[in-house]
């Protein structure tokens, strides 16, 4: 295993590897924060859609029959 690792990294510049790892870490940190925000947004949209489906007319009612929701 050690020999395979040495063969794998032979010829790579340590600075390039460090930069790649930093970028990977940044992408990971961003996804950690963005994924829950997207999940919350989708949950809210799903609940609004469910409320509209339960209301009279449902999703097939014309837009003039439903007042706009404040954003």
Residue pairs with C-beta under 8 A, 6 or more apart in sequence:
9 17
48 69
49 59
52 58
52 59
52 66
53 59
55 66
57 65
57 66
